[in-house]
């Protein structure tokens, strides 16, 4: 038995960073989908053309003649529900987070300058398509209009107005962070990067079933991101419909002008996080006589030097900090040498345009054409449509690297030669992908793309370059899916839902750290710990609220994850197992006065002052990750979040069910602040639709954004 799944390993690594980096890096997802606007030479949107229909759960359905107007309406509706978060998003694109968040925000502002996010926007502006530019301009008009109409809600005065370049800059920064900068920068600055001799670094689920595998002849799609349940990276649900062929429902992050993953009338897709090798570290050979020079192809070249001028809250003057750039990219000087980072995420500004094409695609051919832009730097994609196609790709914008075996591309590369300076990227056809496998299903739980379906239908890993970083492992969730599908000929919709909401670990655990000694420890040898030992050893491995074994396992998991501190995979020793049980015993006695506790006694789902006992554990399909809360309890921070289940009949609109953790609004006084909470706890869903007439007929209210004169 092993503990600490791959998702939590990354999560733990993040929290090991110096405190000054934490807020900066924790913001990576909430600006994840930002891009673009044009200058205000675009036509002004007339809000009277836009209708926002709020359904009985407060979810906004935006209707307008054009995509640009729909984007305006989305910005307005989201601002009504979560304006403070949108303001922070805007500040990130201006490199002015420090003016709101002080020194911690300054870390983000520095990296925006270090990565030259704004310059990329300027350099590639002409590559953006006119219709996409109009879309984002509509969003920017909407958020500026909301700010103008609600001046008392403006928390950060430097946020408005926002313009096109600032908006796009935020997206470049966000995607760069998401793709590995949050791990690479601290390694370089902390002296933990491997040096070269001689020279002086979160989980989701996605399932697609082909009509031939279902008893109704419909394709099934499960969209299920494991994200923080509150805050700037929590999913927001919306439905966007124009008269220009856009009719999409699904989840997005604050600041997005379109749907991140969801469904339109004909097709849908789910994202999960993958971990391709899409960032490289190069050590430069510095000139001993001039530390602003580095050797490249036998010549000494000057580092480009600029100054980032940071306005930090609480400091009455601007702080100036140098930022460096080499042929390889963003460069840092450290006591161990000079290092450059090179990553595709800050080399292509069209990622959100690719998502837009995916939103508008009406069949597999158009969808694949959108993916062929190869502007999205990462993310698995699991797809289904009404036309009998399911599809999966481990997507990445992968560099074409020098194949010389002397270069360790997972380590540090010499930055002194054009031989290591990659400039081109692999085509989409070279990535691991499946279309309609014989087994009739595809899935990903952040595990290997070579284990995406039934055994004989899987891809052969040796046909791909494993140096590109494709995962090769299973995790608990993937193993559990295989158990649930083993021997199943055809699947019905209820069983499909059962898979999604499953809270059972597989028969054999799949964690990087082994707990065999914890399970085999002789309880009789430790009388004072006998109750907690036997409780865990008799546990049925179900992550349910009334389980005593799950309560012990939760504390064991957290204690051991902290103890191993992301070291190499290994078995936990007998001594460590005794220490773990002692910790659990003491924790329960000190906080609760007894060890006879259930998971629900310790683990809570919290919204405001409402704390409820809840199910879930790390790396079960209905996952839950928690942190200390009050009086020994722990509250869920990450895990099962936005869920959307779709059936694609041959005729008519898709049949859609969804649920979000709490509600559509982040405003505590709103009726929709936590009106989905009970449904979520009970693993129930709400009906959703792409049918405009049905939405308007049953809407709680329908209105136009305020017209600003």
N, C-alpha and C positions, 0 to 999 in steps of 0.2 A: 504493500500500500504506500502511495506517495502523496505528498501534500503540496499545496501552493501551485495552482494552475498557471498557465502561461500569461493569462490576462492579469492575474494579480502580481506576477513577477514584474511586469512592466509598471503596474500601479505602484508597487513597493519601491521600485527603482526611482520613480518620479519623486516620491516623498523623501528620498534620501538626499535630494539636492539641498544646497545651501538655502536658508530661508528666503534670502533676497531674490532667489529665482522662482520660488514656488508660485506666487500669484501670477507672475508673467507666464509661466508654462501652463498653469491651470486654465488659462484663458484660451488655450489653443483651439478648443472646439467651438466656443461661442462665436468666434469670428470666422469659423470654418467655411461658410458658404458665401462670403461677401465678394462682390466683384462690381466693378464697373458702374459708371454712368457716363453720360456725355456732358458736354458743356451745355449751358442752358439755352443754347441756340435751338435745341429741340422744341417742338411745339408744346405749349403748356397744356397739361391735362385738365379737362373739365370734370370736376368731381360729380357733377350732376349725371354724368354718363355711367357712374359706378354704383352698383348696389352691393352692400354688405348684408348678407343674411346670416343671422346667428341662429343656430339650431338649438334644441332644448338643452344641450350641454355647453352652449356658448361657443362652439367651434365656428369659425368664420368661413362662409362660402362666398367667394368674390365673383361677381358677374359684371362684365363690361364688354363693349364691342371689340376692343383691341387688347393685345397682350400688355402693352404699355400701361393702359388704364387699369388692368387687373393688378399689375405690380404696384401701382399707386395705392389701390385699395388694400392690398396685402400689407404694405408698410403702415397704412393708417390703422388697420385692425390690430396688427401686432403691437403697435405703439400703445393702443388702448389697453392692451393686456400686460405689457412688459416694457414700458418706455425707458426705465433706468438702464436695463441691459443693452438696449439698442444704442443708447448714448455712449456707453463704454466702447461698443463696436466702432462707432464713428471716430472716437478719439484715437483708437488704435491706428486707423488709416491716416490720421493727421500726425502720427507720432507725438501725441500729446497726452498719453495716459498718465504720465507723471504729474501733469497739472491737476489730475483728479485723485490719483492714488499715491502720490508721493514717490518715495525711493523705489518701491516695488514696481510701480508703473514705469519708472525710468528704465528698468531692465528691458521691457518690451520696446520702448522707444529707441533705445540703443540698438537693438537687434534689427528693427525696421531699417535703420540707417546702415548697419553693418551688412545686411543682405541686399542692400540697394533695391528694395521693393518698389520704391517710387520710380526709380530709373527704368526698371523693367516695364512698368506701365507706360512710360513715355516712349520707350524704344519700340514696343509692340502694339501701340494703340491702333495703328493702321491695319493690323491683322484681324481686328474684331469686326464681325459682320454688322451691317447697319440695323437689322431687325433686333439683334441682341443688344446693341447700344441703346436703342429706343426702349427696350424692356427695362434695362437697369436705370435709365433716366427717369422712367415712370416711378420706379421705387424711390429714387432719391427725391423726386418732387414730392412724393407722398410723405416721406419722413420729415422733410423740411416744412411742408404745409402743416403737419401735426404740431411740430414745435412752435410754429408761428401762432397757431390757434390756441396753444396751451402753454403760454410762457411760464406760468407758475409751476409746471411740471418739469421744467428744465433744471436738472440737477448740476450739470456741468456746462458752464457758459461757453466754454471753448468748443463745444461739440457742433454748434450750428452757426451758419449753414454748412452743410457738407456738399462737396462737389464730386464730380465723376472720378477724377484721378485719386482722390483720397479714399473713395469707396473701394476701388480696385486694389489700391495699395494694401488695404486691410486683408483682402483675400490672399494675396501673395504671401504676406507675413504668416497668416494663419496656416496655410497649406505647408509652408516651409517648416513651421514648428511641428505640425502634425506628422511630417515625414521624417523626423529624427533630429532636428536641431536641438530640441529640448533635452536630448541625451548627449549629443555630441559636444555642445558648447561646454557644459560642466566638466566633461572628461578632459577636454583640451585645457580649460582654465585651471582645473584641479590637478594637472600633471599626471592624469591617469591614462593618457594616450600612449600606446606603444611607440617608442622612438626607433629610428632606423640606425643600425650600427654604421659608424663613419660620419654620421651627421651630428654636428654639435647641437557609451549611453543611457487600453480597455476592451471586450468580447461581444459578440452578437451571434444571433442565429438566423439562418435563412434556409427555407425548404421550398422546392418546386417539384410537383408531381404531374407527370404527363397524363392526359386523359385516358390512355390505355392502362394506367395503373390505378385509376379511381373507379369506384363502382357506379358513379353517375355519368362518366364520360366527360367530366369537366376537368380542366387543369386547376390545380390548387397551388396557391402561393402564400407562404408565411413570411412576413416582414417583421423582424423582431430585433431591434438594436438594444444592446446592453449599455446604457448610458447613465450618467448622473440623473437622479430623479428630480432634482431641483437645481436652480441656478442657471448660469449663463450657458451651460451645455446641455440643458434638458430639452427634449423634443417638443416642438409646437406643431399642432395639427391644423391643416387648412385644406380647403378645396378651391381651386383656381379654374375659372372657366371663361373663355373669351369666344368671340365669333370668328376668330382666326385659327380655329382648330386646336385649341388648348383646353383640355378638360382633365385635370389631374388632381388627385387627392392623396395626401400622405403626410410625412413628417419633414420638418425643416428645423434648422437652428436659428436663433435670433440673428437678424440681419440678412437672411436669405431672401432673394427675390423670386424663388421658385421652389419646387418640391425636391428634396434630397433623395428620398426613395418612397415609392407608393405605386399607384395604379392610375392609368387613364382608361378610356373605354375598351381598348383592345389589348393592352399589355401592362405589365408591371415588373418591378424588380426590387430586390433588397440588397443592401450593402452590409458587408461585415469587414472588419479591419484585417488586413494581411500585413506581412512584414518583409516585403522584398528588400533587397539591398539597393537603396536609392539615395544613399549619401556616402561620399568618400572623403577621407581625410588624407591630405598630402602634407608631408613635411618639406619645407623649403630649405634650400642650402643657402644660408645667409653669407653675405660678404663680411669677413672679419674686420674690414676697414670701414664698412658703411652698413649699419644694421637696417637701413631702408632699401637695401638691394638684395636680390636673390638671383641665383644662377639658373638660366634656362637655355638649353641647347648651346652651352658653352659661353654664353654672354651674361654679363651682369645687367639685370633689369631693375628699374626703380619700382618699388611698391607705390601704388596710387594711395594718396593720403587725403582724407577729408575730415571734417570736424562735424560731429553730431552735437548740436546745441540743444540741450535739454532744459526745459522749464519745469522745475520740480516743486510741487506743492509744499509750502512752508519755507522755501528758500527764495529770498528776494531777488536773486540774480540767476542768469542762465549758467548751467554747467556745460563746459565744452569738453568733449572727449573725442580722441582721434579714432577713426575707423580706417582699416587698411583693405586693399584689394590687390590680388595678383591675377595672373592669367587663369588660375584655377577657381578664383572666386573670393568670397569673404575670408579675411585673413586675420589671425590673432597672434600677437607676440606673447610668449610665456617664458618662464625661467628655463623650460626644457627645450625651447626652440620656437620656430615660427611655423605655424600650421595654417593651411587653407582648407575650407570646406567647399565641396562641389556637389550640388544637388539639382535634379531636374525641376523640383517644385518652384524654384525662383528663376527658372529659365523659360517658362511658358505661362502666359497670362490668360489662357483661354479655357481654364478648367470649368468655370461656371457656364461658359457657352456650350461646352460639351454636355453638361447636365441639362441645359435648355433643349438641345437637340434630342436628348433622351426623353425629356418630358413630352416633346411634340411628335416623337416617332409613333407611327400607327401600325407598324408590323416589324417583324424581326430584321428584315433587310435594312430598313431605315434605322433601326436601333443599332445594328452592327456598324452601319456607316458612321453613326454618331461616335461610337466607341473608337472607330478608326482614326479619329482626330488625335488620339493618344496624348491628350492634354491633362487628363486626370492622372496624378502621379502614383496612385495606389488604389486600394479597395477591391475586395472580392465583389462580384456581381452575380446574383442568382436571379434568373428571369423566367417568366412564364407568359403565355399569351392565349388568346381564344382560338388561334389558328393551329393548334397542336404542336407548338414548339416550346420546349424548355431548354435552358442554356445556362452555363456557368463559366465564368472566366476569372482567373486570378490576375486581375488587372494591375498594370504598373507601367510607368514611363521609364523603361530600363535603358541605361547607357550601353553602347557597344564599346566594351573595354578591350584593351590589349590582352590577347589570350596567353601571352608569355607566362609560363607557370612560376616564374621567379617573383611575380607580383602577387602579393597577398591582399586581394581587394577587400577582405573583411578586416584587415588590419590597417596599418599606415603605409602609404604609397610614396615613393620618392617624387617630389615635385620639382624636378630639375630638367625635364625632357618632354618634348612633344609626344614621345612614345606613350606617356601616361595621361596626356590631356585629351580625354574623350570629348567629342563634339556632336556625335550622332546617336540616334536612339533606335531600338529594335521595333519592327512593325508589330501590329497587334497579332498577326498570324503566328508569331513565335511564342506567344504566351500560352500557358496551360489552359485549355478550354474544352468544353463538351457541348454537343448539341444532340438532344434526344438519345441518350444512352439506352442500350437495350434493357437495362434494369427498370427504366421508367421513372427514375427520380434522381434528383441532385440536391445536395445540401452542403452548407458550410457552417461550422461553429468555431471559426478562427483556427482550424486545424489544416492539415495538408491538402492541397488541391489534387494530390494523387490518391486521395481517399474520399472522393466526393460522391461515390455511389456504390453499388454492389461490386464486390471484389473483381470479377472478371471484366466488368465494364469500365474499370478505372484506367487512367492514363499510366504509361510507363515512365517513371521518373528519369531513367537513363536517357530518354529522348530529349531532355531539357538540360540546360546548363544550370546545375545546382549552385554554381557560384553566384547566381543571381539572387539567391536567398530564399527560394521557395521553401515553405514549411514541409517537413517530412514526417511530422508526428501526429498522433491522435491526442485528444484530450478527453476528459470525462464525458463531456457532452456528445462528442462524436461517437464514442464507444457506446453510450446509452442509446443514441439514435439507431445504431446498427443492431443493438439488442431488440429494440422495439419493432424494427422492420424485418428481422430475421424470420423467414418462412411465410411472410405475408404476400399473398398473391395480388389482391386488390385492396385498396384502402378506402374506407368511407370517411365522410367529412368529420364525424365525431371522433374517430380515431386519429385523424389528422390533428384535431385540436388537442387531443390527449397527449400527443407527442410534444406539441408546443409547450403545454403547461406542466409537463412532467417534472416531478421534484425528487426523483430517485437517482442515486448514483449507480453506475454500472456495477456488475458483479465484482470486477477487479478494478481498483482505483487506478487512475492515470494522472499522478502528480509528479512534478520534478523531484520532490523530496519524499523518501520512503518512510513509512511509519510502521513497518512490520514489528519492530520491538514494542511499540506502543500497544499493539493489538495482542501480542503474545506474552506480555508481562504477566507474571503470576500474581494475581491479586492477593493470594494468601500470604505472600511475603511482605505485604505492605498493609497491615490492618487499618491504619489511619486513613489510607487512600482507597480502601477496598470498594467503597460505594461508587466513586467516580470511575474507577477502573472497570468494574463489572458493567456499569451503565453504558460506557462506550463500547465495550467488547460484545455486549448483547444487542447493540443498536442494529436496526434493520436498514440503515443507510438512507432513510427517507428524510428529506428536509421539510418536515411539517411542523406546524406551530405547537402541537401537543406532545412532541417527541422529547424525551429526556436525553436520549443519546445524542440527538442533534444539538442540544444545548452544550453538552460536554465537547462535542466535536468543534463547534464554533469557537470556543475558547482555546481548544488545542490548536486549531488552524491558525488563529491570530498569534498565539504565543510562539509557535514554531516558525511561522513566516517571519516574524521579527527576529528570532534568534539566528536563523540561517542567513538572514540579511542578503539574500540573492547570491549566495555562494554557489559553487558547483553542485550539481545534483549528487545526492548521496543518501544513504540510509541514516535515520536518526538513531543515535546510540541508545543503549539501555539506560545509561545515566541521564541522558537528555529526556528520555521518556518518563523516568521517575520525577525529574524536575518539572516536566510539563504537567503531570498529574498533581503534583504538589501545588503548582501555580493555580490550577483550576480549582482545587479544593479550597485553597486560601481565598481565592477571588470570590467564590460563591458564599463562603462563610462570612467574609468581611463585608460584602455588599448586601447579602440577602439573609444571612443568618442560618442558611441551610444549603445542602447540596441537592436536595430533591426538587430540581427545577426543570421546567420545560423550555424549549426554544423560545416560545412566546413570552416567557417571563423575562428573558434577557433581550431579545431582539424586537425592535419596534419600527413601525412605519409611522413617520412623524410629519405632520403638516401643521405649521403654526404651533399651537399648544395642544393639538390633538395627537396623542401617541397611542398606537394600537398594536397589539401582538401580531406578529407576521411570520410567514413561512420563508423558505429559501435559504440557500447556502452558496458559497462560491463554487462556480463551475457545474452546477446542475442546470438543466435546460431553462428552468424558471429561476435564474440566478439572483443572488443577493449578496452584496458586499456592504459592510457596515463600519462604523467608527464609534468611539465612546460617546455616550450621551449623558444621562443623568443617573446618579446613584447606582452605578454598575451596569445599567442597561446600555444597549448599543442601538443606534438608529441607522436605517438603511440609507446609504448615500448613492449607491450605484448598483446596477443590475437590470433585471427585467424592467423595461421602460415602455416606450411606445410600441404597441403591437397592432398589426393590421393583417387580417386574414382575408384572402380573396379567392373566389371561385369564378371561373370563366366559362359560362355556358356558350354554346355555339351561336345563339342569337340573344339579343337583348344586352343590357348593361351588366357589368360584373356585379356579383353579390358580395358585399363588403361588410365586414365587422371590424371594429377597432376598439382600443382602449388606451388611455394614457394614465400615468400613475396617479395623478391628482385631479387635474382639470385644465381648462383652457386658459385661465387667468392666473397671473402671478400676484394679483391684488387681493390681500387678505379679506377685504370687505365684499368681494364679489361672490355672487351665488355660485360661480363656477370655479372657485378657488380650490375646492376639494370634492366636487360632486361626482367625480369618477372613482374616488378612493375606495369606496366599499365594493364597487364592481371589480376593481383591480384586485383587491384582496381575495375576492371570491372566484377569481379567474373567469369572470363573465365579461362579455363584450357589449357594445352598443351598435345598433344598425347605422350604417352610413350609406350614402348614395351619391352618384354622379348625375342624377336626374334633376335638372334645374326646376322643373315643375313641382316635383315632390318636395324639394328643399323649400321653395317659396311657399308652398301650401302649408307646411308644418313649421315654418320658422317662428322662433320666439320673437324676433323683431327684424325688420328690414329697413335700411337707412342708407343715405349717401354720406360720404365724408363731407365735413363742413366746407362750404365754399368760402375761400379767403379772397377778399377784395384787395 
